[in-house]
Amino acid sequence: MRGRLPPSAGETDVSGRQQPTTDSARVASLPGPTSVRVARRVHGGLVEYDGYSNDAWSYLPDHGGYVPNLFVDVDVDDARLPGVPTC
């Protein structure tokens, strides 16, 4: 599945993490907006941003890490990202 990181993710970039937690090692810095390829989704550490919270993370194989689904923009309003397998 393809998605994109929104232009206003609250910071200048979104951190790609080695594991699906905010305290995991940073493996990538992704500016928004940028297109990304999502290979799978997992449940990980809870992320809270702008009144929303979610523990869903997407694995971005081209960047070798995970980003919170809160920062992945797709054409549906569903943090589970329909069509992306859960691992």
Salt bridges, closest charged atoms under 4 A:
ASP13 OD2 - ARG26 NH2 2.56
ASP55 OD1 - HIS43 ND1 3.00
ASP62 OD1 - ARG37 NH2 2.65
ASP73 OD2 - ARG4 NH1 2.82
ASP78 OD2 - ARG80 NH2 2.87
